[in-house]
Amino acid sequence: MNKFQILVVEDDVPVLNLITTTLKAHNYRFITAVNGESAVSETASHNPDIILLDLGLPDIDGVEVIRRIRSWSYVPIIVISARSEDSDKIDALDAGADDYLTKPFSVEELLARLRVTQRRLALMHNIGNEQAIYQNGLLKIDYSAGCAWIGKEELHMTPMEYKLLCILARNTGRVLTHKFILQNVWGSSWEKDISTLRVFMATLRKKLESAPNSPQYIQTHIGVGYRMNKVE
């Protein structure tokens, strides 16, 4: 039995059955919730390792669920939603979601996202062994503490944003392709995920750059990928 416990928040019975059957077949432990209020309650009482969250819930919007949970927990939240507009993704990511999967989705894609999240949790658990401090201009990353600052202001990032920042920082000066980033963060190189990557980069830039439209740190190479610039 997989030691990770998943909270599945979904009110659509066929989708809920698909997800739970998939989790059961791959030996994940899981609990379920069919509305936002029970999702918050189950998170507080069972402390799941990962949350799979639908946004279109019958009582409160999923984005509000994210905000409530983020007020006291950093549990990874993977949104599974039929909402596919960038604005919907940005709202969820700004509220604190770690990943965004659009319906309809394949079982293989869902399992890949779960595996990546598990690896990220293991990375965050072990990162305390890394003592190096990264400094680039006003940007400072303390890998041992899992924190980053611009000057004296701490950056409040989701685990996904932090991992993206660390990948870029560890490869300062090097152009990282979309495929490289997707494989190292999401565990996939599916072209359709590039739009999700762009959304994450936009939210990261909003927190990192004083002028996101004229970025100092993260440079976009159109059609190729991104690079962390060396800032003097």
Accessible surface in RSA format (square Angstrom, percent):
REM  Atomic radii and reference values for relative SASA: ProtOr
REM  Chains: A
REM  Algorithm: Lee & Richards
REM  Probe-radius: 1.40
REM  Slices: 20
REM RES _ NUM      All-atoms   Total-Side   Main-Chain    Non-polar    All polar
REM                ABS   REL    ABS   REL    ABS   REL    ABS   REL    ABS   REL
RES MET A   1   167.61  86.8  95.49  63.2  72.13 171.7  97.48  82.9  70.14  92.9
RES ASN A   2    39.19  27.0  27.83  26.9  11.36  27.4  12.63  30.4  26.56  25.7
RES LYS A   3   163.01  79.5 147.69  90.6  15.32  36.5  96.45  86.8  66.57  70.9
RES PHE A   4    28.43  14.2  28.10  17.4   0.34   0.9  28.43  17.2   0.00   0.0
RES GLN A   5    25.71  14.4  25.71  18.8   0.00   0.0   2.22   4.7  23.49  17.8
RES ILE A   6     0.00   0.0   0.00   0.0   0.00   0.0   0.00   0.0   0.00   0.0
RES LEU A   7     0.00   0.0   0.00   0.0   0.00   0.0   0.00   0.0   0.00   0.0
RES VAL A   8     0.47   0.3   0.47   0.4   0.00   0.0   0.47   0.4   0.00   0.0
RES VAL A   9     1.19   0.8   0.04   0.0   1.14   2.8   0.04   0.0   1.14   3.1
RES GLU A  10     2.19   1.3   2.19   1.7   0.00   0.0   0.90   1.7   1.29   1.1
RES ASP A  11    56.31  39.4  36.91  36.7  19.40  45.9   7.47  17.6  48.84  48.7
RES ASP A  12    62.30  43.6  54.46  54.2   7.85  18.6  18.66  43.9  43.65  43.5
RES VAL A  13    93.71  61.7  91.46  82.8   2.26   5.4  91.57  79.6   2.14   5.8
RES PRO A  14    98.59  71.9  86.70  79.0  11.88  43.2  92.73  76.6   5.85  36.4
RES VAL A  15    30.28  19.9  28.39  25.7   1.88   4.5  30.28  26.3   0.00   0.0
RES LEU A  16    24.03  13.4  24.03  17.2   0.00   0.0  24.03  16.9   0.00   0.0
RES ASN A  17    77.76  53.6  76.85  74.3   0.91   2.2  22.05  53.1  55.72  53.9
RES LEU A  18    78.51  43.7  72.36  51.8   6.15  15.5  77.96  54.8   0.55   1.5
RES ILE A  19     2.17   1.2   2.13   1.6   0.05   0.1   2.17   1.6   0.00   0.0
RES THR A  20    18.19  12.9  17.62  17.9   0.57   1.4   7.45  10.0  10.74  16.2
RES THR A  21    88.83  63.2  84.70  85.9   4.13   9.8  65.40  87.8  23.43  35.4
RES THR A  22     8.55   6.1   4.44   4.5   4.10   9.8   4.42   5.9   4.13   6.2
RES LEU A  23     0.00   0.0   0.00   0.0   0.00   0.0   0.00   0.0   0.00   0.0
RES LYS A  24   151.04  73.7 141.78  87.0   9.26  22.1  85.58  77.0  65.47  69.7
RES ALA A  25    74.15  68.2  37.31  57.6  36.84  83.8  49.55  69.8  24.60  65.2
RES HIS A  26    86.68  47.4  73.05  50.8  13.63  34.9  55.27  57.0  31.41  36.5
RES ASN A  27    84.68  58.4  83.61  80.8   1.06   2.6   7.33  17.6  77.35  74.8
RES TYR A  28    13.54   6.3   9.58   5.5   3.96  10.3   3.31   2.5  10.24  12.6
RES ARG A  29    96.83  40.7  92.07  46.9   4.76  11.3  42.76  58.4  54.07  32.8
RES PHE A  30    67.63  33.8  46.08  28.5  21.54  56.1  46.08  27.9  21.54  61.7
RES ILE A  31    34.80  19.8  29.89  22.3   4.91  11.8  34.80  25.1   0.00   0.0
RES THR A  32    56.17  40.0  39.50  40.0  16.68  39.7   9.33  12.5  46.84  70.8
RES ALA A  33     5.32   4.9   0.00   0.0   5.32  12.1   5.32   7.5   0.00   0.0
RES VAL A  34    78.37  51.6  77.68  70.3   0.68   1.6  77.68  67.5   0.68   1.8
RES ASN A  35    41.09  28.3  41.09  39.7   0.00   0.0   0.73   1.8  40.36  39.0
RES GLY A  36     0.00   0.0   0.00   N/A   0.00   0.0   0.00   0.0   0.00   0.0
RES GLU A  37    87.47  50.2  83.12  62.9   4.35  10.4  44.32  85.7  43.15  35.2
RES SER A  38    35.47  30.0  30.45  40.6   5.02  11.6  34.91  74.3   0.56   0.8
RES ALA A  39     0.18   0.2   0.18   0.3   0.00   0.0   0.18   0.3   0.00   0.0
RES VAL A  40    27.39  18.0  27.39  24.8   0.00   0.0  27.39  23.8   0.00   0.0
RES SER A  41    65.69  55.5  57.25  76.4   8.44  19.5  29.86  63.6  35.83  50.2
RES GLU A  42    44.80  25.7  44.73  33.8   0.07   0.2   2.03   3.9  42.76  34.9
RES THR A  43     3.27   2.3   1.95   2.0   1.31   3.1   1.95   2.6   1.31   2.0
RES ALA A  44    68.35  62.8  39.46  60.9  28.89  65.7  41.21  58.0  27.14  71.9
RES SER A  45    81.28  68.7  41.63  55.6  39.65  91.3  46.58  99.2  34.69  48.6
RES HIS A  46    87.97  48.1  69.68  48.4  18.29  46.8  47.40  48.9  40.57  47.2
RES ASN A  47   120.41  83.0 108.88 105.2  11.54  27.8  25.72  61.9  94.69  91.5
RES PRO A  48     4.48   3.3   0.33   0.3   4.15  15.1   0.40   0.3   4.08  25.4
RES ASP A  49    51.14  35.8  44.86  44.6   6.28  14.9   5.78  13.6  45.35  45.2
RES ILE A  50     0.00   0.0   0.00   0.0   0.00   0.0   0.00   0.0   0.00   0.0
RES ILE A  51     0.30   0.2   0.30   0.2   0.00   0.0   0.30   0.2   0.00   0.0
RES LEU A  52     1.57   0.9   0.52   0.4   1.05   2.6   0.89   0.6   0.69   1.8
RES LEU A  53     0.22   0.1   0.00   0.0   0.22   0.5   0.00   0.0   0.22   0.6
RES ASP A  54    10.38   7.3   9.23   9.2   1.15   2.7   0.27   0.6  10.11  10.1
RES LEU A  55     0.40   0.2   0.36   0.3   0.04   0.1   0.36   0.3   0.04   0.1
RES GLY A  56    41.33  51.0   0.00   N/A  41.33  51.0  27.07  74.3  14.26  31.9
RES LEU A  57    18.97  10.6   0.00   0.0  18.97  47.7   0.45   0.3  18.52  49.8
RES PRO A  58    93.56  68.2  48.95  44.6  44.61 162.1  61.25  50.6  32.31 200.8
RES ASP A  59    67.64  47.4  31.53  31.4  36.11  85.4  37.24  87.6  30.40  30.3
RES ILE A  60    35.41  20.1  29.46  21.9   5.95  14.3  35.41  25.5   0.00   0.0
RES ASP A  61    58.07  40.7  47.12  46.9  10.95  25.9  34.09  80.2  23.98  23.9
RES GLY A  62     0.00   0.0   0.00   N/A   0.00   0.0   0.00   0.0   0.00   0.0
RES VAL A  63    13.11   8.6  13.11  11.9   0.00   0.0  13.11  11.4   0.00   0.0
RES GLU A  64    62.74  36.0  62.34  47.2   0.39   0.9  21.54  41.7  41.19  33.6
RES VAL A  65     0.19   0.1   0.19   0.2   0.00   0.0   0.19   0.2   0.00   0.0
RES ILE A  66     0.00   0.0   0.00   0.0   0.00   0.0   0.00   0.0   0.00   0.0
RES ARG A  67   128.44  53.9 119.17  60.7   9.27  22.1  44.89  61.3  83.55  50.6
RES ARG A  68    81.41  34.2  75.33  38.4   6.08  14.5  30.28  41.4  51.13  31.0
RES ILE A  69     0.15   0.1   0.15   0.1   0.00   0.0   0.15   0.1   0.00   0.0
RES ARG A  70    37.79  15.9  21.52  11.0  16.26  38.7  21.09  28.8  16.70  10.1
RES SER A  71    90.18  76.2  47.21  63.0  42.97  99.0  48.00 102.2  42.18  59.1
RES TRP A  72   127.55  51.2  89.26  43.2  38.29  89.9  90.66  48.3  36.90  59.9
RES SER A  73    16.70  14.1  11.54  15.4   5.16  11.9   8.18  17.4   8.52  11.9
RES TYR A  74   160.73  75.0 148.61  84.6  12.12  31.5 105.97  79.6  54.76  67.5
RES VAL A  75    14.18   9.3   5.49   5.0   8.69  20.9  11.99  10.4   2.18   5.9
RES PRO A  76     7.07   5.2   7.07   6.4   0.00   0.0   7.07   5.8   0.00   0.0
RES ILE A  77     0.06   0.0   0.06   0.0   0.00   0.0   0.06   0.0   0.00   0.0
RES ILE A  78     0.00   0.0   0.00   0.0   0.00   0.0   0.00   0.0   0.00   0.0
RES VAL A  79     0.00   0.0   0.00   0.0   0.00   0.0   0.00   0.0   0.00   0.0
RES ILE A  80     2.24   1.3   2.24   1.7   0.00   0.0   2.24   1.6   0.00   0.0
RES SER A  81     1.54   1.3   1.54   2.1   0.00   0.0   0.00   0.0   1.54   2.2
RES ALA A  82    73.72  67.8  54.68  84.4  19.05  43.3  54.98  77.4  18.74  49.7
RES ARG A  83    79.81  33.5  72.81  37.1   7.00  16.7  33.87  46.3  45.94  27.8
RES SER A  84    65.09  55.0  50.09  66.9  15.00  34.6  20.36  43.4  44.73  62.7
RES GLU A  85   115.51  66.3 112.70  85.3   2.81   6.7  38.32  74.1  77.19  63.0
RES ASP A  86    74.82  52.4  71.38  71.0   3.44   8.1  22.02  51.8  52.80  52.7
RES SER A  87    68.86  58.2  62.51  83.4   6.35  14.6  47.61 101.4  21.25  29.8
RES ASP A  88    36.07  25.3  34.13  34.0   1.93   4.6   2.04   4.8  34.02  33.9
RES LYS A  89    14.05   6.9  14.05   8.6   0.00   0.0   0.33   0.3  13.72  14.6
RES ILE A  90    52.96  30.1  52.96  39.5   0.00   0.0  52.96  38.1   0.00   0.0
RES ASP A  91    72.17  50.6  69.52  69.2   2.65   6.3   9.89  23.3  62.28  62.1
RES ALA A  92     0.00   0.0   0.00   0.0   0.00   0.0   0.00   0.0   0.00   0.0
RES LEU A  93     0.63   0.4   0.53   0.4   0.10   0.3   0.53   0.4   0.10   0.3
RES ASP A  94    65.43  45.8  39.08  38.9  26.36  62.3  24.15  56.8  41.29  41.2
RES ALA A  95    14.24  13.1   0.00   0.0  14.24  32.4   6.18   8.7   8.06  21.4
RES GLY A  96     5.78   7.1   0.00   N/A   5.78   7.1   5.78  15.9   0.00   0.0
RES ALA A  97     0.12   0.1   0.00   0.0   0.12   0.3   0.00   0.0   0.12   0.3
RES ASP A  98     0.00   0.0   0.00   0.0   0.00   0.0   0.00   0.0   0.00   0.0
RES ASP A  99     1.85   1.3   1.85   1.8   0.00   0.0   0.00   0.0   1.85   1.8
RES TYR A 100     3.08   1.4   0.00   0.0   3.08   8.0   0.00   0.0   3.08   3.8
RES LEU A 101     2.19   1.2   1.55   1.1   0.64   1.6   2.19   1.5   0.00   0.0
RES THR A 102    42.63  30.3  33.29  33.7   9.34  22.3  28.29  38.0  14.34  21.7
RES LYS A 103    39.70  19.4  30.47  18.7   9.22  22.0  20.20  18.2  19.50  20.8
RES PRO A 104   134.50  98.0 114.68 104.5  19.81  72.0 119.91  99.0  14.58  90.6
RES PHE A 105    26.37  13.2   5.10   3.2  21.27  55.4   9.59   5.8  16.78  48.0
RES SER A 106    52.68  44.5  41.72  55.7  10.96  25.3  42.00  89.4  10.68  15.0
RES VAL A 107    42.90  28.2  40.21  36.4   2.69   6.5  40.21  34.9   2.69   7.3
RES GLU A 108   117.87  67.7 114.52  86.6   3.34   8.0  61.51 119.0  56.36  46.0
RES GLU A 109     8.25   4.7   8.25   6.2   0.00   0.0   1.74   3.4   6.51   5.3
RES LEU A 110     0.71   0.4   0.71   0.5   0.00   0.0   0.71   0.5   0.00   0.0
RES LEU A 111    12.86   7.2  12.86   9.2   0.00   0.0  12.86   9.0   0.00   0.0
RES ALA A 112     7.33   6.7   6.52  10.1   0.80   1.8   7.08  10.0   0.25   0.7
RES ARG A 113     2.65   1.1   2.44   1.2   0.21   0.5   0.13   0.2   2.52   1.5
RES LEU A 114     0.00   0.0   0.00   0.0   0.00   0.0   0.00   0.0   0.00   0.0
RES ARG A 115   118.82  49.9 117.33  59.8   1.49   3.5  48.10  65.7  70.72  42.9
RES VAL A 116     3.10   2.0   3.10   2.8   0.00   0.0   3.10   2.7   0.00   0.0
RES THR A 117     0.56   0.4   0.56   0.6   0.00   0.0   0.02   0.0   0.54   0.8
RES GLN A 118    30.02  16.8  28.11  20.5   1.91   4.5   9.21  19.6  20.81  15.8
RES ARG A 119   124.67  52.3 117.07  59.7   7.60  18.1  68.77  94.0  55.91  33.9
RES ARG A 120     4.10   1.7   4.05   2.1   0.04   0.1   2.17   3.0   1.93   1.2
RES LEU A 121    50.25  28.0  44.94  32.1   5.31  13.4  45.41  31.9   4.85  13.0
RES ALA A 122    49.16  45.2  42.00  64.8   7.15  16.3  48.94  68.9   0.22   0.6
RES LEU A 123    68.48  38.1  63.59  45.5   4.90  12.3  67.98  47.7   0.50   1.4
RES MET A 124    63.71  33.0  49.98  33.1  13.73  32.7  49.11  41.7  14.60  19.3
RES HIS A 125   153.74  84.0 126.47  87.9  27.26  69.7  82.64  85.2  71.10  82.7
RES ASN A 126    80.33  55.4  74.48  72.0   5.85  14.1  19.85  47.8  60.48  58.5
RES ILE A 127    12.24   7.0   8.36   6.2   3.88   9.4  12.24   8.8   0.00   0.0
RES GLY A 128    36.77  45.3   0.00   N/A  36.77  45.3  26.49  72.7  10.28  23.0
RES ASN A 129   127.33  87.8 101.96  98.5  25.38  61.1  33.54  80.7  93.79  90.7
RES GLU A 130    58.77  33.7  52.68  39.9   6.09  14.5  31.54  61.0  27.23  22.2
RES GLN A 131   129.67  72.5 111.07  81.2  18.60  44.3  59.42 126.5  70.25  53.3
RES ALA A 132    55.84  51.3  42.99  66.4  12.85  29.2  53.68  75.6   2.17   5.7
RES ILE A 133    86.17  49.0  57.46  42.8  28.70  69.2  57.52  41.4  28.64  77.7
RES TYR A 134    32.52  15.2  27.85  15.8   4.67  12.2  32.40  24.3   0.12   0.1
RES GLN A 135    98.23  54.9  83.10  60.7  15.13  36.0  51.14 108.9  47.09  35.7
RES ASN A 136     0.87   0.6   0.29   0.3   0.58   1.4   0.87   2.1   0.00   0.0
RES GLY A 137    27.97  34.5   0.00   N/A  27.97  34.5  12.52  34.4  15.44  34.6
RES LEU A 138   117.87  65.6 113.80  81.4   4.07  10.2 115.38  81.0   2.49   6.7
RES LEU A 139     0.00   0.0   0.00   0.0   0.00   0.0   0.00   0.0   0.00   0.0
RES LYS A 140    79.64  38.9  79.64  48.9   0.00   0.0  22.92  20.6  56.72  60.4
RES ILE A 141     0.00   0.0   0.00   0.0   0.00   0.0   0.00   0.0   0.00   0.0
RES ASP A 142    26.15  18.3  26.15  26.0   0.00   0.0   0.11   0.3  26.04  26.0
RES TYR A 143     9.75   4.6   9.75   5.6   0.00   0.0   8.41   6.3   1.35   1.7
RES SER A 144    38.99  33.0  22.48  30.0  16.51  38.0   8.35  17.8  30.64  42.9
RES ALA A 145    62.05  57.1  28.79  44.4  33.26  75.7  39.87  56.1  22.18  58.8
RES GLY A 146    22.01  27.1   0.00   N/A  22.01  27.1   3.02   8.3  18.99  42.5
RES CYS A 147    33.87  25.6  30.24  33.7   3.63   8.5   3.63   9.2  30.24  32.6
RES ALA A 148     0.13   0.1   0.00   0.0   0.13   0.3   0.00   0.0   0.13   0.3
RES TRP A 149    61.04  24.5  61.04  29.5   0.00   0.0  44.91  23.9  16.13  26.2
RES ILE A 150    38.54  21.9  34.06  25.4   4.48  10.8  34.06  24.5   4.48  12.2
RES GLY A 151    37.21  45.9   0.00   N/A  37.21  45.9  23.18  63.6  14.02  31.4
RES LYS A 152   211.69 103.3 176.80 108.5  34.89  83.1 125.48 112.9  86.21  91.8
RES GLU A 153   127.35  73.1 120.71  91.3   6.64  15.8  42.15  81.5  85.20  69.6
RES GLU A 154    69.61  40.0  61.43  46.5   8.17  19.5  10.39  20.1  59.22  48.4
RES LEU A 155    14.96   8.3   7.13   5.1   7.83  19.7   8.77   6.2   6.18  16.6
RES HIS A 156   139.96  76.5 125.44  87.2  14.52  37.1  93.59  96.5  46.37  54.0
RES MET A 157    27.74  14.4   4.59   3.0  23.15  55.1   6.89   5.9  20.85  27.6
RES THR A 158     8.09   5.8   5.57   5.6   2.52   6.0   7.92  10.6   0.17   0.3
RES PRO A 159    23.41  17.1  20.36  18.6   3.05  11.1  23.19  19.1   0.22   1.4
RES MET A 160     0.19   0.1   0.19   0.1   0.00   0.0   0.19   0.2   0.00   0.0
RES GLU A 161     0.49   0.3   0.49   0.4   0.00   0.0   0.09   0.2   0.41   0.3
RES TYR A 162     9.47   4.4   9.47   5.4   0.00   0.0   9.47   7.1   0.00   0.0
RES LYS A 163    22.74  11.1  21.17  13.0   1.57   3.7  12.12  10.9  10.62  11.3
RES LEU A 164     0.74   0.4   0.68   0.5   0.06   0.2   0.68   0.5   0.06   0.2
RES LEU A 165     0.00   0.0   0.00   0.0   0.00   0.0   0.00   0.0   0.00   0.0
RES CYS A 166     3.80   2.9   3.80   4.2   0.00   0.0   3.04   7.7   0.76   0.8
RES ILE A 167    20.56  11.7  18.93  14.1   1.63   3.9  20.56  14.8   0.00   0.0
RES LEU A 168     1.32   0.7   0.87   0.6   0.45   1.1   1.32   0.9   0.00   0.0
RES ALA A 169     3.76   3.5   0.00   0.0   3.76   8.6   0.00   0.0   3.76  10.0
RES ARG A 170   105.17  44.2  68.49  34.9  36.68  87.3  55.59  76.0  49.58  30.0
RES ASN A 171    31.42  21.7  24.65  23.8   6.77  16.3   6.54  15.7  24.89  24.1
RES THR A 172    45.63  32.5  18.46  18.7  27.18  64.8  18.46  24.8  27.18  41.1
RES GLY A 173    43.69  53.9   0.00   N/A  43.69  53.9  24.52  67.3  19.16  42.9
RES ARG A 174   121.67  51.1 115.83  59.0   5.84  13.9  48.78  66.7  72.89  44.2
RES VAL A 175    48.27  31.8  32.27  29.2  16.00  38.5  32.27  28.0  16.00  43.4
RES LEU A 176     1.52   0.8   0.44   0.3   1.07   2.7   1.52   1.1   0.00   0.0
RES THR A 177    60.71  43.2  60.00  60.8   0.71   1.7  53.72  72.2   6.99  10.6
RES HIS A 178    18.41  10.1  18.06  12.6   0.35   0.9   8.40   8.7  10.00  11.6
RES LYS A 179   121.55  59.3 118.04  72.4   3.51   8.4  61.97  55.8  59.58  63.5
RES PHE A 180    59.50  29.8  57.33  35.5   2.17   5.6  59.18  35.9   0.33   0.9
RES ILE A 181     0.26   0.1   0.26   0.2   0.00   0.0   0.26   0.2   0.00   0.0
RES LEU A 182     1.44   0.8   1.44   1.0   0.00   0.0   1.44   1.0   0.00   0.0
RES GLN A 183    84.33  47.2  72.01  52.6  12.32  29.3  19.16  40.8  65.17  49.4
RES ASN A 184    66.19  45.6  51.79  50.0  14.40  34.7   9.19  22.1  56.99  55.1
RES VAL A 185     0.00   0.0   0.00   0.0   0.00   0.0   0.00   0.0   0.00   0.0
RES TRP A 186     1.44   0.6   1.33   0.6   0.11   0.3   0.61   0.3   0.83   1.3
RES GLY A 187    32.34  39.9   0.00   N/A  32.34  39.9   6.84  18.8  25.50  57.1
RES SER A 188     7.76   6.6   0.38   0.5   7.37  17.0   7.76  16.5   0.00   0.0
RES SER A 189    45.90  38.8  28.78  38.4  17.12  39.4   0.67   1.4  45.23  63.4
RES TRP A 190    94.39  37.9  89.88  43.5   4.50  10.6  65.40  34.9  28.99  47.0
RES GLU A 191   146.60  84.2 134.13 101.5  12.47  29.7  48.48  93.8  98.12  80.1
RES LYS A 192   134.44  65.6 110.96  68.1  23.47  55.9  85.71  77.1  48.73  51.9
RES ASP A 193     5.63   3.9   5.63   5.6   0.00   0.0   1.07   2.5   4.57   4.6
RES ILE A 194    33.23  18.9  33.23  24.8   0.00   0.0  33.23  23.9   0.00   0.0
RES SER A 195    41.61  35.2  39.09  52.2   2.52   5.8  31.61  67.3  10.00  14.0
RES THR A 196     5.55   3.9   5.55   5.6   0.00   0.0   0.10   0.1   5.44   8.2
RES LEU A 197     0.00   0.0   0.00   0.0   0.00   0.0   0.00   0.0   0.00   0.0
RES ARG A 198   127.48  53.5 122.20  62.3   5.28  12.6  45.61  62.3  81.87  49.6
RES VAL A 199     5.73   3.8   3.70   3.3   2.03   4.9   5.73   5.0   0.00   0.0
RES PHE A 200     0.48   0.2   0.48   0.3   0.00   0.0   0.48   0.3   0.00   0.0
RES MET A 201     1.88   1.0   1.88   1.2   0.00   0.0   1.88   1.6   0.00   0.0
RES ALA A 202    42.39  39.0  35.85  55.3   6.55  14.9  40.89  57.6   1.51   4.0
RES THR A 203     0.90   0.6   0.44   0.4   0.46   1.1   0.60   0.8   0.30   0.5
RES LEU A 204     0.09   0.1   0.09   0.1   0.00   0.0   0.09   0.1   0.00   0.0
RES ARG A 205    32.56  13.7  32.56  16.6   0.00   0.0   5.83   8.0  26.73  16.2
RES LYS A 206   115.91  56.5  92.29  56.6  23.63  56.3  65.91  59.3  50.00  53.3
RES LYS A 207    66.02  32.2  45.31  27.8  20.70  49.3  44.84  40.4  21.18  22.6
RES LEU A 208     4.93   2.7   0.00   0.0   4.93  12.4   0.37   0.3   4.56  12.3
RES GLU A 209     9.44   5.4   1.76   1.3   7.68  18.3   0.66   1.3   8.78   7.2
RES SER A 210   123.62 104.5  76.26 101.8  47.36 109.1  59.30 126.3  64.32  90.1
RES ALA A 211    49.14  45.2  43.49  67.1   5.65  12.9  47.66  67.1   1.48   3.9
RES PRO A 212    54.00  39.4  46.73  42.6   7.27  26.4  46.78  38.6   7.22  44.9
RES ASN A 213   151.61 104.6 120.68 116.6  30.93  74.5  34.54  83.1 117.08 113.2
RES SER A 214    83.82  70.8  65.60  87.5  18.22  42.0  37.45  79.7  46.37  65.0
RES PRO A 215    47.64  34.7  27.70  25.3  19.94  72.5  27.70  22.9  19.94 124.0
RES GLN A 216    95.52  53.4  84.18  61.5  11.35  27.0  35.68  76.0  59.84  45.4
RES TYR A 217     6.82   3.2   6.82   3.9   0.00   0.0   5.08   3.8   1.74   2.1
RES ILE A 218     0.11   0.1   0.00   0.0   0.11   0.3   0.10   0.1   0.01   0.0
RES GLN A 219    62.32  34.9  60.57  44.3   1.76   4.2  14.43  30.7  47.90  36.3
RES THR A 220    60.00  42.7  39.43  40.0  20.57  49.0  36.34  48.8  23.67  35.8
RES HIS A 221    50.46  27.6  45.11  31.4   5.35  13.7  27.48  28.3  22.98  26.7
RES ILE A 222   163.63  93.1 138.59 103.2  25.05  60.4 141.09 101.6  22.54  61.2
RES GLY A 223    64.24  79.2   0.00   N/A  64.24  79.2  31.48  86.4  32.76  73.4
RES VAL A 224    72.55  47.7  66.54  60.2   6.00  14.5  69.93  60.8   2.61   7.1
RES GLY A 225     0.00   0.0   0.00   N/A   0.00   0.0   0.00   0.0   0.00   0.0
RES TYR A 226     7.65   3.6   7.65   4.4   0.00   0.0   0.88   0.7   6.77   8.3
RES ARG A 227    65.98  27.7  65.98  33.6   0.00   0.0   2.70   3.7  63.27  38.3
RES MET A 228     0.38   0.2   0.00   0.0   0.38   0.9   0.00   0.0   0.38   0.5
RES ASN A 229    37.88  26.1  35.83  34.6   2.05   4.9  13.69  32.9  24.19  23.4
RES LYS A 230   127.59  62.2 101.73  62.4  25.86  61.6  68.75  61.9  58.83  62.7
RES VAL A 231    18.79  12.4  13.18  11.9   5.61  13.5  16.20  14.1   2.60   7.0
RES GLU A 232   181.95 104.5 127.16  96.2  54.79 130.5  91.95 177.9  90.00  73.5
END  Absolute sums over single chains surface
CHAIN  1 A    10760.6       8688.9       2071.7       5867.4       4893.2
END  Absolute sums over all chains
TOTAL         10760.6       8688.9       2071.7       5867.4       4893.2
